[in-house]
Amino acid sequence: MGSRAAGRLEPVPAATAPGRATFLELFFDLVYVFALTRISARAFEDLTQEPGREHGWGTVTGSGKTLLLLLALWAIWQGTAWTTSRYDPYKVPLQTVVITALVCSMVMGVAIPRAFSDTALMFAVAYVVAQVTRPVILSIALGPHPYRRLKVRMAVVFAVSGVFWISGAMLSTNMQVVFWTTALVIEYLAARCGWPVPGLGRSTISKWEIAGEHLAERYQQFFLVALGETILVAGFAYSRGPYKTGHAWAFALALATSIMLWRIYVQRAGRILGEAVTKARHPATIGRSAADTHLVMVVGLAATAIGYELIIEHPLERIPGPWLALVLGGPALFLAGRSRLEYEVFARVSPSRWIALLTLAVSAVPLLFLPGVVATAVGALVLAAVVVADARRAHGAPPEPAAPPF
């Protein structure tokens, strides 16, 4: 993709040689480093300062609200990544889309800590602006191209869901959650059904053209952003002190866990996702599936980061169930998403993934009666076992080629 600022916007042919992510796209990702730390800080506050520390229901509702905010952030990132993978990111309209999403995501990140009270309207308006302006700008830039109808339908859907976002921001917290959840469901279902709008039709996702390797690279980069956020959270938590033995062990185990998460992700499937997208019969289908897969892994990383902070601050205490759910559930969600990624790339899943998930589940009950740092150690050991299993399977064998089922 050369530096071409002039001319009408056209979708990239699927066979086009992929271009690397632009500096603007990487700059856009940096905003999410900040936004994800705000997500972790909000969840940590809910778990330690709210009644939810003693009462599970408060933790569930607080975690649900935080997840809602994370899904909104992901929706903007994913929509922007798909756009830069379907059109030349050096074109002025595309750069306008990315810059708009960057500013709106930053505003949302600032609003996250009080998104269900003082800054609800700030969060909602920023989200709606990012989602509506993208298809509007593209529909103008595409001119008479057939894809223009798709962008018009997307703009209509986001305008409808935007009513729920902005209206919800002006209601009570419970109604706000209902309205915002409804908005996300509308958007999710519309995307899965080809953005249907009465009188304007719908489209088939498998027919969409994308630069598959570019999209795969963007998913990999966002995974690294989320993984980097786990390092930041662990570092910030430990830097607050005190630097006693239990805290040091919790910090060391957090770093080891992040390293294991990185290793498991890149062990072949994560590394050759771009090759799998290129080989797929329907690149857009595997691209959409990989989006859901990476969302699961990112949620797992976010939960893991929150678990780091909880254990680093309270390493030798017996932790409540909701805390343990994050400490073990974060790695478990990551492994579940990584298993699906392996299926998307190779049409199979390694037994070590399922054994690890079962081990994490079985160990949960006894860990309720042990210090929190032991739970972190168990999670790290289970992930290390998966790393060893992956290394043994790959040792002495030729690199396995991608064989996507789509």
N, C-alpha and C positions, 0 to 999 in steps of 0.2 A: 504494500500500500504506500505509494509515494506521497509526497507532499503536494496535494492537489486541492487548492482552495476554490477553484472556479468550476463552473459547470453545474448542471442539474444533478441532484442527488440520485444515485442508483444503488440498489442492493449489490453487495459483492457476490460474484458467482461462487458457487459452492466449491469449485475446483481451484479457486485463486490461492496462490501461495500465501500462507499466513504472515501477517505482519506482527511484530512484537507490540506489546502494550505500549501506548504512548506515554510520555512523561505526564501528560495531563491526567490520564487514567490512573497512574501510580500516585499522583498528587491527590486525586479523588479518594484513593484507598486510605491515605494517611488520615483523612477525616474519621474513618471508621475505627482507627486505633483509639482515638479519643472517645468516639461514641460507645464502643464496646466497654471501655473502662467505666463509663457512666452507667452502663447496664449493670456491670458487676457491683459498682458502689451502691446502686439502688437496691439490688437484691440483698447485699450484705446488711444494709441498714434495716431492711424488712425482717431479716432473720435474727438480728441481734438487739434491735431497739424496740421492735413492736411486740405486742403480746404473743405473736406467733412463736417466739422462742419457747414458750411453755405450752401453747395451744396450737395443735397441728393445723386447724382450719385457717387461722390467720396466715400461716406460712403458705398454705395452698393458694389462698386468694392473692397474697402478695406475689408469689412466684408466677401465678397466671397473668397478673397485670404486667410484670416485667417481661414475660414471654411475648405478650401482645406488642409491646414496644419493640422488642427485638425483631419480630416478624415484620413490622412496619419498616424498620431500617433495612432488613434484608430485601423487602419488596422493591425499594428504591435502588439498592445496589444491583440486584439481579436485572431489573428492567434496563438500567443504564448499561450493564455489561452485555446484555443481548443486543442492545442498539449499536454499540461500538463493534460488535461481532457480525452485524448484518450490513453495516454501511461503513464507508471510509471514515475512520475517526479523525482524519486530518481536515475534513470538510468543515467549513465554518458552522453550519447548522448543528453538526454533531458536537463540536466543541462548545457551542452554546448550551446544548442539552447537558453535557457533562458538568459545565460550570454551574448551571442552575441546580443540578442535583447535588453538587458539592456544597453550595451555600445552604441549600435546604437541609441537607443531612447534618451540617454543622449546627444549624439552628435547632434541629431536633435533638442532637446530642446535648446541647446546653439545656434544653427543656426537660430531659429525661428524669432528673431527680424529683421534680414536682409535676410530672406530666398528668397526674390525676388530681391536681388541685390548682395551684396558681398559674402554671404554664401550660395548661391543657390546650388552650386556644392557639398558643404559639406553636406547639407540636403539631396540631391538626392542620393549621394553615400551611405550615412548611411542607408537610406531607402532601397535601392536595396540590399545592403549587408544583412540586416536583413531578407528581404523577400526571397531572393534566397538561402541563406545558410540553412534556416530551412528545406525546403524539400530535399535539397541535403544531409544534415546530416542524416535525417530520412530515406531516400532511401538507404543509405549505411548501417545504423544500422538495417533496417528491413530484409536485405538479400533477400531470395526468397519469403518472405511473399507476398500474393496477393495485399496488400495495397501499395507495393512498386511502382506499376504502377501509382497509384494516386499521389505519391510524385514526380515521374518523370514528370508527366503532370503539376503539380503545378510549378515545377522548370522551365519548358519550358515557361509557361504563365508569370511567374515573370521575366524571362529573356527577353521576348518580351516587356513587359511593362517597364522593366528597361531601354530599349533603349529610350523610351519616357521620362522617368524621367531624365536621364543623358543628353540627347540631349537638352531637354527643359531648363535645368539649364544653358546652354551656349547660349541661345537666348535672345531676348528682353523680357521685362516683359509680354507683351500681349501674345506673342507666348509661353512663359514659362507656363502661365496659361492654354493655350489651350493644350499643350503637357501633362502637369501634370494631367489635368482633363481627357484627353483621357486615360492616364495610369490607373487612378483610375476606370474609367468606364470599361475598359478591365478586370481588376481584379475582380470588383464587378460582372459583368455578368458571367465571368468564374466560380466564386464560386457558383453562383446561378444555373448554368447549369451543375455542376459536373465536372468542369475543363476539358472541351473537348479539345482534341488535335488530329488533323488528323493523322490517323494511330495508335493512342494509345487509342482511345475510350473516354468514359466518365463514371462517376459513379453516383449513386443515393444517394442523401444525406440521405434519410430516412433509408438507410441500414448501415450508419456509426455507429460504436460503440463508445460511450462516457461514462465516469463516470458522469452521469447527475447531481448529487448533487454537485460534485466538481465544475463543470462548473457553476452551479447556484451560488455557493458560490463565485466564482471568479467575476461574474457580480456584486454581492452585494458588494464585496470589492472595485471594481472599482467605483461603485456609491459613496461609502463613500469617496474615494480619491477625486472625483470631488466635492462632497459636502464640504469636508474639504478645498478644494481650494477656495470655496466661502468665508469661514471664514478667510482664510489667506488674501485674497484680501481686505475684509472689514477692517481687522485689520491693514494692511499696509497703506490703504488709510486714516484711521482715525488717525493713529499714526503720520502722517505728519503734523497734525494740519491744521488750528487753532481749538481750542476746544470750539467753540461757540455753542450756543443753537441749531441752525439749523443743524450743523454738528453732534452734539451728538444725536439728534433725528434720523437723517439719519442712523447713525451707529447702534443705538438701533433697528430700524426697519429692518436693514439688518440682524442682529443676529436673530431677531424674525422670519424673513422669512426663514432663513436656518433651524431653528428648525421646522417650519411648513413643509418644504420640506422633512426633515427626517421623521417626523411623518406620513405624507401621504404615503411615500414610504413603510415604514415597516408595516403599518396597514394591516395586514394579507397577501395580495397578495405578497408583497416584501419579507415577512418573510418566506413564504412557497413555494417559487419558486422551490426549490429543490424537494419538494414533488410532485409538478406538473410535473416536468421533469420525475421523477420516474414513475408516473402513466400514462404518455402519451403513446399512441400506438407507436409513433415514436419519441423517445427522441431527436434524432438529429434534427428533424424538429422544435420542440419547442425551442431547443437550438439555432438554427439559427434565429428563429423569435425573441427570447428574445434578441439576439445580436442587431438586428435593433431597438428594443424597447429601450434598454439601450443607444444606440447611440443617439436617439432622446432626451432622458432625460439628457444625458451628455451635448449635445449641449445647451439644455435649461439651465442647471446649469452654463455653461460657459457664456451664455448671461446674466444670472442673476448676476453673479459675476462682469461682466463689468458694468452692471447697478448700482451695489452697489458703485463702485469706482466713477462713474460719478456723482451720487447724493450726495455722502459724500463730494465731493469736491465742488459741486455747489448746495447745498440743497434748497436755496430760489430763485433760478433763474427759469424763464420759460424755459423749455428745448425744443430743436428742435425735430422734428418727429423721426429721427433715434435714438436718445437717448431714447425717450419714447418707441420705438419699442423693445429695449433691456430690459427696466425696466418692461414692461408688457409682452412682447413676451417671455422672459426667463421663467417665471412661466407658461405661456400658453403652451409652448413647453413641459415643464416638465409634466403638467397635461395631455397633449395629449399622451405622451409616457406612463405615468402611467395608463391611461385608457386602452391602448393596453395591458399593462402588466396584468391588471385585467381581460381582456378578455382571455389572454393566460392561466391564472391560473383557472378562474372560468367560462369561456365561457359567460360572461355578463359584462356590464359596469354600474356602479352606476350613477343615474341621476345627482348627485351632481357634477360630473366631467364636464358634458356638460353645466350645469347651470353656473358653475364657468368660463368656457371658454367663454361663451356668455357674462357674466358680464364684463370680462376683455376687450373683444372686444368693447362693447358698451361704456365703460367708457373712451376709448382712446381719443375721440374727445374733451370732456370738459377738460380733463387733459392737453391738449396742452396749455391751457390758465391759468394754475395754477402752483405754484412752484413744482419743481421736487420731493421734499420730500412728497408731497401729493400723487403723483403717486406711490411711494414706499409704502406708507401707504395703499393705495387701494389694491395693490397686496398682502400685508400682511394680510389684512382683508379678502380678497377673499379666500386665502389659509386657514386662520383660520376657515372660515365657512365650508370648506371641511373637516377639521379635526373634527369639532363638528358633522357634519353629519355622518362621519365614526364612531365616538364614540357612537352616538345615535343608529345607526344601529346594532352595535356589543353589546350594553349593554344588559345584561341578556340573550343573545342568546348563544348557544353552538358554539365553534369555527367551522367556515365553512371549510369543507374539500376541497381540490383541486379537480377540475373537468375539466381538460384541454380539449379543443375541438380537439386536434390533435391526 
